[in-house]
Amino acid sequence: RHIESRVVKARHVHADLSIHFSSIRATGDVTAKDIIGGEILAAGSVTCDVLGDPDGQPTIIQVGVDPGAQDLMTWARERLAHLADECAVLRERCQLLAHRVQTRISAGDDHVSEDHALRQAVSDHADLQATALRCQNIIATHADQLSHASALVAAARIIVKRQINPGVILRIGPDIELAITEARPGGFFYRTDDRIWDG
């Protein structure tokens, strides 16, 4: 009946009364009487009577995007950025250890103590590169899915029956948004021609 300060992941989300300051991830539609604060990400449509907080607290509604794919894409981008730093550190470590090994071999030292450390560093570097490649593949796959997601975006709607308050950001698809800065009557929002329309 009422969802407040929760994280909800589901196919469809239906609240008889309201959704307040919650994070909703739905692979279908979301409906509620009032949606105030928080963030809703739905592959389908969002329908409510009142949208946003009269005091202007941020309320973000995004439709036409698969939340599972979006979360995976965000994780892959963040992990890839972190892996780049780790790979650079390990690359430098491998170079230093290789130099030490080469110096000792050149000096005639047959017992090279850094040999094991070098092998481990090279192995760790190879593992990081493999993980980075998996992240790049996830990002490429998601980008390909987005290019084929036009049907999902075309079917997505944001329907507000009575009122929209300031502080609301409406997004349809992954890249087009409309910020509501003043209270206004409700509307029927859809996307065509890379623009959000109120029909």
Contacts in CASP RR format, 6 or more apart in sequence:
PFRMAT RR
TARGET T0000
AUTHOR 0000-0000-0000
METHOD contacts of the structure
MODEL  1
RHIESRVVKARHVHADLSIHFSSIRATGDVTAKDIIGGEILAAGSVTCDV
LGDPDGQPTIIQVGVDPGAQDLMTWARERLAHLADECAVLRERCQLLAHR
VQTRISAGDDHVSEDHALRQAVSDHADLQATALRCQNIIATHADQLSHAS
ALVAAARIIVKRQINPGVILRIGPDIELAITEARPGGFFYRTDDRIWDG
1 15 0 8 1.000
1 16 0 8 1.000
1 17 0 8 1.000
2 15 0 8 1.000
2 16 0 8 1.000
2 17 0 8 1.000
2 18 0 8 1.000
2 19 0 8 1.000
2 20 0 8 1.000
3 13 0 8 1.000
3 15 0 8 1.000
3 18 0 8 1.000
3 19 0 8 1.000
3 20 0 8 1.000
3 22 0 8 1.000
3 24 0 8 1.000
3 32 0 8 1.000
4 18 0 8 1.000
4 19 0 8 1.000
4 20 0 8 1.000
4 21 0 8 1.000
4 22 0 8 1.000
5 20 0 8 1.000
5 21 0 8 1.000
5 22 0 8 1.000
6 22 0 8 1.000
6 23 0 8 1.000
7 22 0 8 1.000
7 23 0 8 1.000
7 25 0 8 1.000
8 22 0 8 1.000
8 23 0 8 1.000
8 24 0 8 1.000
8 25 0 8 1.000
8 26 0 8 1.000
9 25 0 8 1.000
9 26 0 8 1.000
9 67 0 8 1.000
10 25 0 8 1.000
10 26 0 8 1.000
10 27 0 8 1.000
11 26 0 8 1.000
11 27 0 8 1.000
11 28 0 8 1.000
12 26 0 8 1.000
12 28 0 8 1.000
12 29 0 8 1.000
12 30 0 8 1.000
12 31 0 8 1.000
13 19 0 8 1.000
13 24 0 8 1.000
13 26 0 8 1.000
13 29 0 8 1.000
13 30 0 8 1.000
13 31 0 8 1.000
13 32 0 8 1.000
13 42 0 8 1.000
14 30 0 8 1.000
14 31 0 8 1.000
14 32 0 8 1.000
15 31 0 8 1.000
15 32 0 8 1.000
15 33 0 8 1.000
16 32 0 8 1.000
16 33 0 8 1.000
17 32 0 8 1.000
17 33 0 8 1.000
17 34 0 8 1.000
18 32 0 8 1.000
18 33 0 8 1.000
18 34 0 8 1.000
18 35 0 8 1.000
18 36 0 8 1.000
19 30 0 8 1.000
19 32 0 8 1.000
19 34 0 8 1.000
19 35 0 8 1.000
19 36 0 8 1.000
19 40 0 8 1.000
20 34 0 8 1.000
20 36 0 8 1.000
20 37 0 8 1.000
21 36 0 8 1.000
21 37 0 8 1.000
21 38 0 8 1.000
21 57 0 8 1.000
22 37 0 8 1.000
22 38 0 8 1.000
23 38 0 8 1.000
23 39 0 8 1.000
23 40 0 8 1.000
24 30 0 8 1.000
24 39 0 8 1.000
24 40 0 8 1.000
24 41 0 8 1.000
24 42 0 8 1.000
25 41 0 8 1.000
25 42 0 8 1.000
25 67 0 8 1.000
25 68 0 8 1.000
25 71 0 8 1.000
26 40 0 8 1.000
26 41 0 8 1.000
26 42 0 8 1.000
26 43 0 8 1.000
26 44 0 8 1.000
26 67 0 8 1.000
27 42 0 8 1.000
27 43 0 8 1.000
27 66 0 8 1.000
27 67 0 8 1.000
27 68 0 8 1.000
28 42 0 8 1.000
28 43 0 8 1.000
28 44 0 8 1.000
29 42 0 8 1.000
29 44 0 8 1.000
29 45 0 8 1.000
29 46 0 8 1.000
29 47 0 8 1.000
30 40 0 8 1.000
30 42 0 8 1.000
30 44 0 8 1.000
30 45 0 8 1.000
30 46 0 8 1.000
30 47 0 8 1.000
31 46 0 8 1.000
31 47 0 8 1.000
31 48 0 8 1.000
32 47 0 8 1.000
32 48 0 8 1.000
33 48 0 8 1.000
33 49 0 8 1.000
33 50 0 8 1.000
34 48 0 8 1.000
34 49 0 8 1.000
34 50 0 8 1.000
34 51 0 8 1.000
34 52 0 8 1.000
35 46 0 8 1.000
35 48 0 8 1.000
35 50 0 8 1.000
35 51 0 8 1.000
35 52 0 8 1.000
35 59 0 8 1.000
35 61 0 8 1.000
36 50 0 8 1.000
36 51 0 8 1.000
36 52 0 8 1.000
36 53 0 8 1.000
36 57 0 8 1.000
36 59 0 8 1.000
37 52 0 8 1.000
37 53 0 8 1.000
37 57 0 8 1.000
37 58 0 8 1.000
37 59 0 8 1.000
38 58 0 8 1.000
38 59 0 8 1.000
38 60 0 8 1.000
39 59 0 8 1.000
39 60 0 8 1.000
39 61 0 8 1.000
39 62 0 8 1.000
40 46 0 8 1.000
40 60 0 8 1.000
40 61 0 8 1.000
40 62 0 8 1.000
41 62 0 8 1.000
41 65 0 8 1.000
41 67 0 8 1.000
41 70 0 8 1.000
42 62 0 8 1.000
42 63 0 8 1.000
42 64 0 8 1.000
42 67 0 8 1.000
42 156 0 8 1.000
43 63 0 8 1.000
43 64 0 8 1.000
43 65 0 8 1.000
43 66 0 8 1.000
43 67 0 8 1.000
43 152 0 8 1.000
43 156 0 8 1.000
44 63 0 8 1.000
44 64 0 8 1.000
44 152 0 8 1.000
44 155 0 8 1.000
44 156 0 8 1.000
44 157 0 8 1.000
45 63 0 8 1.000
45 155 0 8 1.000
45 156 0 8 1.000
45 157 0 8 1.000
45 158 0 8 1.000
45 159 0 8 1.000
46 61 0 8 1.000
46 63 0 8 1.000
46 157 0 8 1.000
46 158 0 8 1.000
46 159 0 8 1.000
47 157 0 8 1.000
47 158 0 8 1.000
47 159 0 8 1.000
47 160 0 8 1.000
47 161 0 8 1.000
48 159 0 8 1.000
48 160 0 8 1.000
48 161 0 8 1.000
49 160 0 8 1.000
49 161 0 8 1.000
49 162 0 8 1.000
49 163 0 8 1.000
50 160 0 8 1.000
50 162 0 8 1.000
50 163 0 8 1.000
50 164 0 8 1.000
50 165 0 8 1.000
51 59 0 8 1.000
51 61 0 8 1.000
51 158 0 8 1.000
51 160 0 8 1.000
51 163 0 8 1.000
51 164 0 8 1.000
51 165 0 8 1.000
51 168 0 8 1.000
51 186 0 8 1.000
52 59 0 8 1.000
52 164 0 8 1.000
52 165 0 8 1.000
52 167 0 8 1.000
52 168 0 8 1.000
53 59 0 8 1.000
53 165 0 8 1.000
53 167 0 8 1.000
54 165 0 8 1.000
54 183 0 8 1.000
56 165 0 8 1.000
56 166 0 8 1.000
56 167 0 8 1.000
57 167 0 8 1.000
58 167 0 8 1.000
58 169 0 8 1.000
59 165 0 8 1.000
59 167 0 8 1.000
59 168 0 8 1.000
59 169 0 8 1.000
60 168 0 8 1.000
60 169 0 8 1.000
60 171 0 8 1.000
61 158 0 8 1.000
61 168 0 8 1.000
61 169 0 8 1.000
61 170 0 8 1.000
61 171 0 8 1.000
62 171 0 8 1.000
62 172 0 8 1.000
62 173 0 8 1.000
63 156 0 8 1.000
63 157 0 8 1.000
63 158 0 8 1.000
63 171 0 8 1.000
63 172 0 8 1.000
63 173 0 8 1.000
64 149 0 8 1.000
64 152 0 8 1.000
64 153 0 8 1.000
64 155 0 8 1.000
64 156 0 8 1.000
64 172 0 8 1.000
64 173 0 8 1.000
65 149 0 8 1.000
65 152 0 8 1.000
65 153 0 8 1.000
65 171 0 8 1.000
65 173 0 8 1.000
65 174 0 8 1.000
66 145 0 8 1.000
66 149 0 8 1.000
66 152 0 8 1.000
69 142 0 8 1.000
69 145 0 8 1.000
70 174 0 8 1.000
72 138 0 8 1.000
72 142 0 8 1.000
73 138 0 8 1.000
73 139 0 8 1.000
73 142 0 8 1.000
76 135 0 8 1.000
76 136 0 8 1.000
76 138 0 8 1.000
76 139 0 8 1.000
76 142 0 8 1.000
77 135 0 8 1.000
77 139 0 8 1.000
79 131 0 8 1.000
79 135 0 8 1.000
80 132 0 8 1.000
80 135 0 8 1.000
80 136 0 8 1.000
80 139 0 8 1.000
83 128 0 8 1.000
83 131 0 8 1.000
83 132 0 8 1.000
83 135 0 8 1.000
84 132 0 8 1.000
86 128 0 8 1.000
87 125 0 8 1.000
87 128 0 8 1.000
87 129 0 8 1.000
87 132 0 8 1.000
90 121 0 8 1.000
90 124 0 8 1.000
90 125 0 8 1.000
90 128 0 8 1.000
91 125 0 8 1.000
93 121 0 8 1.000
94 118 0 8 1.000
94 121 0 8 1.000
94 122 0 8 1.000
94 125 0 8 1.000
97 114 0 8 1.000
97 117 0 8 1.000
97 118 0 8 1.000
97 121 0 8 1.000
98 118 0 8 1.000
100 114 0 8 1.000
101 112 0 8 1.000
101 114 0 8 1.000
101 115 0 8 1.000
101 118 0 8 1.000
104 112 0 8 1.000
104 114 0 8 1.000
105 112 0 8 1.000
146 174 0 8 1.000
149 173 0 8 1.000
149 174 0 8 1.000
152 173 0 8 1.000
153 172 0 8 1.000
153 173 0 8 1.000
153 191 0 8 1.000
154 191 0 8 1.000
154 192 0 8 1.000
156 172 0 8 1.000
156 173 0 8 1.000
156 190 0 8 1.000
156 191 0 8 1.000
157 188 0 8 1.000
157 189 0 8 1.000
157 190 0 8 1.000
158 170 0 8 1.000
158 172 0 8 1.000
158 188 0 8 1.000
158 189 0 8 1.000
158 190 0 8 1.000
159 187 0 8 1.000
159 188 0 8 1.000
159 189 0 8 1.000
160 186 0 8 1.000
160 187 0 8 1.000
160 188 0 8 1.000
160 189 0 8 1.000
161 186 0 8 1.000
161 187 0 8 1.000
162 185 0 8 1.000
162 186 0 8 1.000
163 183 0 8 1.000
163 184 0 8 1.000
163 185 0 8 1.000
163 186 0 8 1.000
164 180 0 8 1.000
164 183 0 8 1.000
164 184 0 8 1.000
164 185 0 8 1.000
164 186 0 8 1.000
164 187 0 8 1.000
165 180 0 8 1.000
165 183 0 8 1.000
166 180 0 8 1.000
166 181 0 8 1.000
166 182 0 8 1.000
166 183 0 8 1.000
167 179 0 8 1.000
167 180 0 8 1.000
167 181 0 8 1.000
168 179 0 8 1.000
168 180 0 8 1.000
169 177 0 8 1.000
169 178 0 8 1.000
169 179 0 8 1.000
169 180 0 8 1.000
170 177 0 8 1.000
170 178 0 8 1.000
170 179 0 8 1.000
170 180 0 8 1.000
170 189 0 8 1.000
170 196 0 8 1.000
171 177 0 8 1.000
171 178 0 8 1.000
172 189 0 8 1.000
172 190 0 8 1.000
172 191 0 8 1.000
172 196 0 8 1.000
173 191 0 8 1.000
176 191 0 8 1.000
176 194 0 8 1.000
176 195 0 8 1.000
176 196 0 8 1.000
177 196 0 8 1.000
178 189 0 8 1.000
178 196 0 8 1.000
187 198 0 8 1.000
187 199 0 8 1.000
188 198 0 8 1.000
188 199 0 8 1.000
189 196 0 8 1.000
189 197 0 8 1.000
189 198 0 8 1.000
189 199 0 8 1.000
190 196 0 8 1.000
190 197 0 8 1.000
190 199 0 8 1.000
191 197 0 8 1.000
END
